[in-house]
């Protein structure tokens, strides 16, 4: 097992493993049983192989000695009857006793003849017995009967003496045999008693050691098992940070390591699942933003609004710090910046151009494929999960034609997932359709609202803008001014130089007006040689200063050609709140400037047109 994944504790020694502890615990019991068995085997071996046979041999020897003695008594009795009666029939006990004596003595020799402790006693008995036979029994049976009473009494007395000697030796032998048998019985009992005591002591020691081992085993096993059960319960309840202590036998330690690894795997799986869910949620949110963007731009044909919505949605889809929309020009040979998120909202970024095939954007537009720039400054068409990029260029394709590119910047470089790239491509597809529709509408509107000669908005656009701006200024109390200008002596100029030259002069005036107008100002061709400028968030004084700059600019650039202009300025206020009133006031002010000598600016008064004031 790889101990690097073990819980933060010392890895238990294999000698302290559960199996080793169980073996030691059972070894104690086995040793106790073995000792008991050995003691029992030794004692019972002694009893059944030595003590019992010894007892049996001595018991038989005692019985045989007594039977032999009874045979001797029968012989003496028979001989006495014969001696006293003289009749041989009384020798029958002697004869049967002789046979029995031979039999019992043969058995007695068999049983104790080889016993050193008893053999000499047996010999002494036989010697006394043989002396009785030789000196008394045989002569009494085989000799002549004694008639003399005195001799007979003396002979009987000598026989009694010999028999008493024999009896004494017999008593010594039987006493020794009985003593030996009793000692054998006592030894057997002692052996059995010692065996019982030893076995009891061994069993008691075994029980004590087994109890001790049991307590140790319990102390070692129960806490780790309880810890494992507790951790398993916590993991079951969702606490994947739970860890076992790692204490206890090696087997439980390994189980703890396995449980820890399993818990870590589950935690990692849950983390990946949560990350996947978060990624899917983010993906769903991104797609929702794409859908929201599609809904927002679907009903709009305003190119700036569409571009702003596209850029805003794109920035929110990933770790992007800047988004630039590049559009393909009419000849479809170059790209230009249409919107830059780093520029003030609502404004188009600095005009830049780029040829097809050049740089990241040019290649994406040329090949119609998403391109990425890595931190190594290498362009790629694929993105890995762990790859950091500094830029992503996604082509906006309508049908089979590339109409522009979304360029996303990541500063510093960041990882962009393939799922994010897919969402970007989806958004670019939707954005391309919306941008193309807005461009077509813008071209159509531009053609319908732009004067062909001066390239300024025409009278139709002026009326629409005046209506909206006058409403806003009146509604919210915001300043609004209107400037009208008329080229002085334009008819005389046409008559002198021709209409072609007059058109060129009018174009030059329109160019000066367009170049001088602020971002919030909108210039128009009002009609003929009359131009107009709608000045938002500007009062009469500010508009008059603007008109004076226009007048000076026209004079500076076109007076050598004989061209000047007269200006009339009017602002929204009492009596000039409607488009018609505002135009009429500015028109009257302009004619007041002409009547005052031309090439000057006149401001409309609060009630109609005051005496025009010339601003030199």
C-alpha positions in Angstrom: 0.0 0.0 0.0 1.2 3.5 -0.8 1.7 5.1 2.6 1.6 8.6 1.1 -2.2 8.3 1.0 -2.4 7.1 4.6 -4.1 9.3 7.3 -1.8 11.7 9.1 -0.6 9.3 11.7 2.2 6.8 12.2 1.7 3.7 10.1 1.1 0.8 12.5 3.8 -1.9 12.8 2.9 -5.2 11.2 3.7 -6.8 14.6 0.8 -4.8 16.0 -1.6 -5.9 13.3 -5.0 -7.3 14.2 -4.0 -10.7 12.9 -0.8 -10.7 15.0 -2.7 -9.6 18.1 -5.3 -12.4 17.4 -2.5 -14.9 16.9 -0.9 -13.8 20.2 -4.3 -14.0 22.0 -5.0 -17.5 20.6 -1.4 -18.5 21.2 -1.9 -17.9 24.9 -5.0 -20.1 24.8 -3.2 -22.7 22.7 -0.1 -22.7 25.0 -2.4 -23.1 28.0 -4.2 -26.0 26.3 -0.9 -27.4 25.2 0.6 -27.3 28.7 -2.6 -28.8 30.2 -2.5 -31.5 27.5 1.1 -32.2 28.2 0.6 -32.3 32.0 -2.5 -34.5 31.5 -0.6 -36.7 29.1 2.3 -37.1 31.4 0.2 -37.8 34.5 -2.1 -40.2 32.7 0.8 -41.8 31.0 2.4 -42.3 34.4 -0.9 -43.5 35.9 -1.8 -45.9 33.1 1.7 -47.0 32.1 3.4 -47.2 35.4 1.3 -46.6 38.5 -1.8 -48.7 37.6 0.3 -51.6 36.3 2.4 -51.4 39.4 -0.7 -51.4 41.6 -2.2 -54.3 39.7 1.1 -56.2 39.8 1.4 -55.6 43.6 -2.2 -56.4 44.1 -1.8 -59.7 42.3 1.4 -60.4 44.2 -0.3 -59.8 47.5 -3.2 -62.1 46.5 -0.8 -64.7 45.2 1.3 -64.5 48.4 -1.8 -65.0 50.5 -3.0 -67.8 48.4 0.4 -69.4 48.6 0.3 -69.0 52.4 -3.2 -70.6 52.5 -1.7 -73.5 50.5 1.1 -73.7 53.1 -1.5 -73.6 55.9 -3.4 -76.4 54.1 -0.2 -78.5 53.9 0.6 -77.9 57.6 -3.0 -78.8 58.5 -2.9 -82.0 56.4 0.4 -83.0 57.8 -0.7 -82.4 61.4 -3.8 -84.5 60.8 -1.7 -87.2 59.3 0.8 -87.1 62.2 -2.0 -87.2 64.8 -4.1 -89.8 63.2 -1.6 -91.8 61.2 -4.1 -92.0 58.4 -2.9 -90.9 55.0 -6.3 -89.6 54.0 -5.6 -86.6 56.1 -2.8 -85.8 53.7 -5.3 -84.7 51.0 -5.1 -81.0 52.1 -1.3 -81.3 52.0 -1.4 -82.7 48.4 -3.8 -80.0 47.1 -1.9 -77.3 49.0 1.3 -78.5 47.4 -0.2 -78.1 43.9 -1.7 -74.7 44.7 1.5 -73.6 46.3 3.5 -74.4 43.2 1.0 -72.5 41.0 0.8 -69.4 43.2 4.5 -69.3 43.8 5.1 -69.4 40.1 2.8 -66.5 39.6 4.4 -64.7 42.6 7.9 -65.1 41.0 6.5 -63.8 37.8 5.1 -60.7 39.4 7.7 -59.7 41.9 10.7 -62.0 41.0 12.2 -59.1 39.1 11.5 -56.5 41.7 14.7 -55.6 43.5 12.8 -54.3 46.5 10.8 -57.4 46.9 12.8 -60.2 45.3 15.0 -60.7 48.4 11.9 -60.8 50.7 10.5 -63.4 48.3 13.8 -65.4 48.5 13.8 -65.1 52.3 10.2 -66.5 52.4 11.1 -69.3 50.0 14.1 -70.1 52.1 12.0 -70.3 55.2 9.4 -72.2 53.3 11.9 -74.6 51.9 13.4 -75.1 55.4 9.9 -76.1 56.7 9.6 -78.5 53.8 13.0 -80.0 54.1 13.2 -80.2 57.9 9.6 -81.0 58.7 7.0 -81.5 56.0 9.0 -84.0 53.8 10.2 -86.1 56.8 6.7 -86.0 58.2 5.1 -87.3 55.0 7.8 -89.6 53.8 9.3 -90.9 57.2 8.1 -93.5 59.6 5.2 -92.4 61.8 6.3 -91.6 65.3 4.7 -93.6 68.0 6.3 -92.0 70.9 4.2 -89.1 72.1 7.1 -87.2 73.3 8.9 -87.5 70.1 5.8 -86.6 68.3 5.3 -83.5 70.4 8.8 -82.5 69.9 8.5 -83.1 66.1 5.3 -81.1 65.9 6.8 -78.3 68.0 9.9 -78.2 65.7 7.5 -78.0 62.7 5.6 -75.2 64.4 8.9 -73.3 64.9 9.8 -73.7 61.3 6.3 -72.7 60.2 6.4 -69.6 62.4 9.7 -68.7 60.8 8.1 -69.1 57.5 5.0 -67.2 58.6 7.2 -64.4 59.8 9.0 -64.2 56.4 5.6 -64.4 54.7 4.3 -61.5 56.8 7.3 -59.4 56.0 6.8 -60.1 52.3 3.0 -59.4 52.3 3.6 -56.3 54.4 6.2 -55.0 52.0 3.9 -55.8 49.0 1.0 -54.1 50.6 3.2 -51.1 51.5 4.5 -50.9 48.0 1.0 -51.2 46.6 -0.2 -48.4 48.9 2.7 -46.2 47.9 1.8 -46.8 44.3 -1.8 -45.9 45.0 -0.7 -42.8 46.9 1.7 -41.9 44.1 -1.1 -42.3 41.6 -3.4 -40.1 43.7 -0.6 -37.6 44.2 0.1 -37.5 40.5 -3.6 -37.0 39.8 -3.8 -34.3 42.4 -0.7 -32.5 41.1 -2.1 -32.9 37.6 -5.4 -31.3 38.7 -3.5 -28.5 40.5 -1.2 -27.8 37.6 -4.1 -27.9 35.1 -6.1 -25.6 37.3 -3.1 -23.2 37.6 -2.5 -23.4 33.8 -6.2 -22.8 33.1 -6.3 -19.9 35.5 -3.2 -18.4 34.0 -4.5 -19.0 30.5 -7.8 -17.4 31.5 -6.0 -14.4 33.0 -3.7 -14.0 30.0 -6.6 -14.4 27.6 -8.6 -11.8 29.5 -5.6 -9.5 29.4 -5.2 -10.1 25.7 -8.9 -9.6 25.2 -8.8 -6.2 26.9 -5.8 -5.2 24.9 -7.5 -6.3 21.7 -10.7 -4.5 22.7 -8.7 -1.3 23.5 -6.9 -1.5 20.2 -9.8 -2.5 18.0 -12.9 -0.9 19.4 -11.9 2.8 19.2 -10.6 2.5 15.6 -13.7 0.6 14.6 -15.9 3.2 16.3 -13.9 5.9 14.5 -14.4 4.1 11.2 -18.2 3.7 11.8 -18.4 7.4 12.7 -16.5 8.5 9.6 -18.6 6.2 7.4 -21.8 7.7 8.9 -20.5 11.2 8.3 -19.5 10.4 4.7 -23.0 8.9 4.3 -24.5 12.1 5.5 -22.4 14.1 2.9 -19.4 15.2 5.0 -16.6 14.3 2.6 -14.1 16.1 4.7 -14.3 13.4 7.4 -11.1 11.5 7.9 -10.2 8.5 10.1 -7.4 9.0 12.7 -5.4 6.1 11.3 -4.7 4.6 14.8 -5.1 0.9 15.5 -3.9 -2.4 13.9 -2.5 -2.5 10.4 -5.7 -4.0 8.9 -7.9 -1.2 10.4 -5.3 1.3 9.3 -5.4 0.0 5.8 -9.2 0.1 5.9 -8.9 3.7 7.1 -6.5 4.5 4.2 -8.9 2.9 1.8 -11.8 4.8 3.3 -9.8 8.0 3.1 -8.9 7.4 -0.6 -12.5 6.5 -1.3 -13.7 9.7 0.4 -11.1 11.8 -1.4 -12.2 10.2 -4.7 -15.9 11.0 -3.8 -14.9 14.5 -2.9 -13.0 14.9 -6.1 -16.0 13.4 -8.0 -18.3 15.8 -6.3 -16.0 18.7 -7.0 -15.9 17.7 -10.6 -19.7 17.2 -10.7 -20.2 20.6 -9.0 -17.7 22.2 -11.4 -19.5 20.5 -14.3 -22.8 21.7 -13.0 -21.4 25.2 -12.6 -19.9 25.0 -16.1 -23.3 23.9 -17.4 -25.0 26.6 -15.5 -22.5 29.1 -16.9 -23.0 27.7 -20.3 -26.8 27.9 -19.9 -26.4 31.5 -18.7 -24.1 32.3 -21.7 -26.7 30.8 -24.1 -29.4 32.8 -22.3 -27.4 35.9 -22.8 -27.0 35.0 -26.5 -30.8 34.5 -26.7 -31.4 37.7 -24.8 -29.0 39.5 -27.2 -30.7 38.0 -30.1 -34.1 39.1 -28.9 -32.8 42.6 -28.2 -31.2 43.1 -31.6 -33.9 41.2 -33.5 -36.3 44.2 -33.3 -33.6 46.8 -33.8 -32.1 48.1 -37.1 -29.9 50.6 -35.4 -26.3 49.5 -36.2 -24.8 51.2 -33.1 -27.3 49.7 -30.8 -26.8 46.3 -32.3 -23.0 46.6 -32.1 -23.2 47.8 -28.5 -25.6 44.9 -27.5 -23.3 42.4 -29.3 -20.2 43.7 -27.6 -21.8 43.9 -24.1 -23.0 40.3 -24.5 -19.6 39.1 -25.7 -17.7 40.7 -22.8 -20.0 38.9 -20.3 -19.3 35.5 -21.9 -15.7 35.0 -20.7 -12.6 36.5 -19.1 -12.4 39.3 -21.7 -11.2 42.8 -21.0 -12.0 44.2 -24.3 -14.1 43.4 -27.4 -13.7 45.0 -30.9 -16.1 44.4 -33.8 -14.5 44.5 -37.2 -16.7 44.7 -40.3 -15.8 44.0 -43.9 -16.0 47.0 -46.2 -18.0 47.1 -49.4 -15.3 45.7 -51.7 -14.7 43.0 -49.1 -11.0 43.4 -49.2 -10.4 45.2 -45.9 -11.7 45.3 -42.4 -12.4 48.3 -40.3 -13.2 48.8 -36.6 -17.0 49.3 -36.2 -17.1 49.2 -32.3 -14.6 49.2 -29.6 -15.7 48.4 -26.0 -12.7 50.2 -24.6 -13.9 53.5 -26.1 -16.6 55.5 -24.3 -19.9 53.8 -24.6 -21.9 54.7 -27.6 -18.9 55.9 -29.7 -17.2 54.1 -32.5 -13.5 53.4 -31.8 -10.6 54.9 -33.6 -10.9 54.1 -37.3 -8.5 51.3 -38.1 -8.2 49.2 -41.2 -6.8 45.7 -41.8 -6.3 43.7 -44.9 -7.7 40.2 -45.2 -5.2 37.5 -44.1 -3.3 40.0 -41.9 -3.0 39.3 -38.2 -5.4 37.3 -36.1 -8.6 39.1 -37.3 -7.6 39.0 -41.0 -7.0 35.3 -40.9 -10.3 34.6 -39.1 -12.1 36.7 -41.8 -10.2 35.1 -44.7 -10.7 31.5 -43.6 -14.0 31.8 -41.8 -12.7 30.0 -38.8 -12.2 30.9 -35.1 -8.6 31.8 -34.4 -6.9 32.2 -31.0 -3.6 33.8 -30.1 -1.7 31.9 -27.3 0.7 33.3 -24.8 3.5 32.2 -27.2 2.0 34.5 -29.9 1.1 31.5 -32.1 -2.2 31.5 -33.9 -4.3 28.3 -33.5 -7.7 27.1 -34.6 -8.3 24.8 -31.5 -8.4 25.5 -27.8 -7.5 23.1 -25.0 -9.0 23.1 -21.5 -5.7 24.3 -20.0 -4.6 26.6 -22.8 -4.3 30.3 -22.0 -5.0 32.8 -24.8 -4.5 36.5 -25.1 -7.0 36.9 -28.0 -9.9 35.2 -29.7 -11.2 36.1 -33.2 -14.6 34.7 -34.1 -15.9 35.3 -37.7 -19.4 36.6 -38.1 -20.8 34.5 -41.0 -24.1 35.1 -42.8 -24.9 32.3 -45.1 -21.5 31.4 -46.6 -20.1 35.0 -46.4 -18.0 36.5 -43.7 -19.3 40.0 -42.9 -17.0 40.7 -39.9 -15.1 39.4 -36.9 -15.5 39.6 -33.1 -12.1 40.2 -31.6 -11.9 39.3 -27.8 -8.9 40.4 -25.8 -7.8 38.8 -22.5 -5.3 40.8 -20.6 -3.6 39.2 -18.9 -3.9 35.9 -20.8 -6.6 33.6 -19.4 -7.9 30.1 -20.1 -11.0 30.0 -22.4 -12.9 26.7 -22.5 -14.0 25.0 -25.7 -17.6 25.5 -24.5 -17.0 29.3 -24.3 -15.7 29.2 -27.8 -18.8 27.4 -29.0 -21.0 30.0 -27.3 -19.0 32.8 -28.9 -19.5 31.2 -32.3 -23.2 30.9 -31.7 -23.3 34.6 -30.6 -21.2 35.6 -33.6 -23.6 33.8 -35.9 -26.6 35.6 -34.4 -24.7 38.9 -34.3 -23.7 38.6 -37.9 -27.3 38.3 -39.0 -28.4 41.3 -36.8 -25.4 43.4 -37.9 -26.0 42.7 -41.6 -29.7 43.5 -41.3 -28.8 46.8 -39.5 -26.2 47.6 -42.1 -28.6 47.0 -44.9 -31.2 49.1 -43.1 -28.6 51.8 -42.5 -27.7 51.9 -46.1 -31.3 52.1 -47.2 -32.0 54.7 -44.6 -28.9 56.6 -45.5 -29.9 56.6 -49.1 -33.4 57.8 -48.3 -32.3 60.4 -45.7 -29.0 61.7 -47.2 -28.6 64.4 -49.7 -26.7 63.1 -52.7 -24.7 66.2 -53.4 -23.6 67.3 -49.9 -23.8 63.8 -48.2 -25.6 65.6 -45.3 -29.0 64.4 -44.0 -31.9 65.8 -46.0 -35.0 67.7 -45.1 -36.9 64.5 -44.3 -34.4 63.4 -41.7 -34.4 66.9 -40.3 -38.1 66.9 -39.7 -37.9 63.6 -37.9 -35.0 64.7 -35.7 -36.6 68.0 -34.9 -39.8 66.3 -33.8 -38.0 64.0 -31.4 -35.5 66.5 -30.0 -38.1 69.3 -29.5 -40.3 66.8 -27.6 -37.3 65.7 -25.5 -36.2 69.3 -24.8 -39.7 70.4 -23.8 -40.4 67.3 -21.8 -37.2 67.2 -19.8 -36.2 70.9 -19.9 -33.0 70.3 -21.8 -31.4 73.0 -24.0 -31.8 72.7 -27.8 -30.7 75.1 -30.5 -31.2 75.3 -34.3 -28.8 77.0 -36.7 -29.7 77.9 -40.3 -27.3 79.2 -42.9 -27.6 80.4 -46.4 -24.8 80.9 -49.0 -24.6 84.6 -49.8 -25.2 85.6 -53.5 -25.3 81.9 -54.6 -27.5 82.7 -57.6 -24.9 85.3 -58.8 -22.2 82.7 -58.3 -24.1 80.1 -60.4 -24.7 82.6 -63.1 -21.1 83.6 -63.2 -19.3 80.2 -62.9 -22.1 77.8 -63.8 -24.1 75.2 -61.9 -21.2 72.7 -61.8 -19.0 75.1 -60.1 -21.9 76.1 -57.8 -22.4 72.5 -56.8 -18.7 72.2 -55.9 -18.9 75.3 -53.8 -22.0 74.0 -52.0 -20.1 70.7 -51.3 -17.2 72.6 -49.9 -19.5 74.6 -47.5 -21.2 71.3 -46.5 -17.7 69.8 -45.8 -16.8 72.7 -43.6 -20.0 72.4 -41.7 -19.6 68.6 -41.2 -16.0 68.9 -40.0 -16.9 71.7 -37.5 -20.0 69.9 -36.1 -19.6 68.3 -32.7 -20.6 64.7 -32.0 -23.9 65.9 -30.5 -24.6 68.2 -33.5 -26.2 67.0 -36.7 -25.9 69.0 -40.0 -28.6 68.9 -42.7 -29.2 70.3 -46.2 -32.4 72.3 -45.7 -32.9 73.0 -49.4 -31.2 74.8 -52.3 -28.2 76.6 -50.9 -29.6 76.5 -47.3 -28.0 74.2 -44.7 -29.0 73.6 -41.1 -27.4 72.3 -37.9 -29.4 70.8 -34.9 -27.4 71.5 -31.8 -28.3 69.2 -28.8 -27.7 70.2 -25.2 -26.8 73.7 -26.4 -28.5 77.1 -25.6 -28.7 80.1 -27.9 -25.4 81.6 -26.9 -23.5 78.4 -27.4 -25.2 77.9 -30.8 -24.3 81.5 -31.8 -20.6 80.8 -30.9 -20.8 77.6 -33.0 -22.4 79.5 -35.9 -19.7 82.1 -35.7 -17.0 79.4 -35.9 -18.7 78.1 -39.0 -19.0 81.5 -40.5 -15.3 82.2 -39.9 -14.3 78.8 -41.3 -16.4 79.3 -44.5 -15.0 82.8 -44.9 -11.4 81.6 -44.4 -11.6 78.7 -46.8 -14.1 79.9 -49.5 -14.0 83.8 -49.5 -11.3 83.7 -52.2 -13.9 82.0 -54.3 -16.4 84.7 -53.4 -18.4 82.4 -51.0 -19.7 83.5 -47.6 -22.8 82.6 -45.5 -25.3 84.2 -43.3 -26.5 82.5 -40.1 -29.7 82.5 -38.0 -29.8 81.0 -34.5 -32.9 80.0 -32.5 -33.3 78.0 -29.3 -36.2 76.1 -27.8 -38.0 78.4 -25.4 -41.3 80.2 -24.9 -42.9 80.6 -28.4 -40.3 78.3 -30.0 -41.1 74.9 -28.5 -42.4 73.2 -31.7 -40.3 72.2 -34.7 -42.1 74.7 -36.9 -41.7 77.5 -34.5 -38.0 76.8 -34.0 -37.3 76.6 -37.8 -39.3 79.7 -38.5 -37.4 81.6 -35.7 -34.0 80.5 -37.1 -35.1 81.3 -40.7 -36.2 84.9 -39.7 -32.9 85.4 -37.8 -31.0 84.2 -40.9 -32.8 86.7 -43.1 -32.2 89.4 -40.5 -28.5 88.6 -40.9 -28.8 89.0 -44.6 -30.6 92.3 -44.4 -27.9 93.5 -42.0 -25.2 92.9 -44.6 -24.7 89.1 -44.9 -21.7 87.1 -43.7 -22.8 87.4 -40.1 -24.8 85.6 -37.3 -28.2 86.7 -36.0 -29.9 85.3 -32.9 -33.7 85.0 -32.6 -35.3 86.8 -29.7 -37.6 85.4 -27.1 -40.7 86.7 -28.9 -40.1 86.2 -32.6 -36.9 87.7 -34.1 -35.3 90.7 -32.5 -33.1 93.1 -34.4 -30.4 90.7 -35.7 -27.0 91.1 -34.0 -24.0 90.8 -36.1 -21.2 88.7 -34.6 -17.9 89.6 -36.1 
